């Protein structure tokens, strides 16, 4: 079943409305996007990759991996590398793309795939069977109730467990080829440890499969679970990394195959999502129908012109602070102070001598020792070519205190 262009546009419009209406709410959906700072994006692990893979070059792929390999860009570098994908599924890799990946591994490279759903073609090639007890669509509230406990089987991690409080699907490996596969990690399901992290040897290289990509997201890395991620990645060899954000489909994929992997096809595969799609479209059509009638044009409210002097001053001050031009800002603070003294107290500020200080203290109601300290600070800063942030803050505080004391003196 295909979605027409009109329905696609309607869905896009509905998505924009929903996005705008919930822009202030936390996005709890599992998006696994490297640029997303939402709980279940992968912004942290992607941006900390240089710390995790120390002294290793990190290359973020800008094209489909199959195209990258076909174009010979990997062979031009003449090195062995790690290929990493952390996603809901690797739907940008077609069957031919999977074959390219396996050839890449067969030559001695390494692949790490953390996915909620592995394609049948990949599982068949690796002789693996998986099971996902939570493969049916689950809403955000349902996922929140899925807790889990993980273990790493290496003797260095014996006795250590990693508990997760939400979004842990019961996704595990049921069977595998004992001659080519090693179990590196397990999860506790119904009081039984089952494999959820394995290593499969393929040719000269190896491919690592992890069935719970959510553990690599921002939410858990900010909740003290970064050690598990570090331990998992420690299994990968020390070599350059190809990080695949899965943003491009292969130029070799045909339209029919792209349709089978489309988000709308995924919606139509599940009855609950199909009904959601129909109800959303019906609601959108009703909204457009009842709002199509002509409405009276709203009479605009004419607001008085605002005095933007203060806002402009704050903007200029912020600009100087951002540029770290403390000396320039200090000079302007001094000029502002002296101008106010001239206009408010009618004093000549050409010579800031002892007589000037005495007259200023008398007219402003400030103590002469405080006034003397302020004027000497102004003279010192004006002569200097540089000014630190601390000195600027002290000057600002002294000027504010000077005028505040004067104001309090008049109110008494």
Secondary structure, DSSP 8 states (H G I E B T S, - for coil): ----HHHHHHHHHHHHHHHHHTTTS---S----TT--STTS-HHHHHTHHHHSTT--EEE-SS-HHHHHHTTHHHHHT--EEEEEEEEE-TTS-HHHHHHHHHHHHTT-EEEEEEEE--HHHHHHHT-EEEETT-S---HHHHHT--EEEEE-SGGGTT--EEE-S----EEEEE--TTTEEEEEEEEETTEEEEEEEEEEETTEEEEEES-GGGGSHHHHTTT-HHHHHHHHTTS-SSEEEE-------TT--HHHHHHTSHHHHHHTSHHHHHHHHHHHHHHHHHHHHT-S---------------HHHHHHHHHHHHHHTT-HHHHHHHHHHHHHHHHHHHH----S--SHHHHHHHHHHHT--HHHHHHHHHHHHHHHH-S---HHHHHHHHHHHHHHHHHHHHHHH-
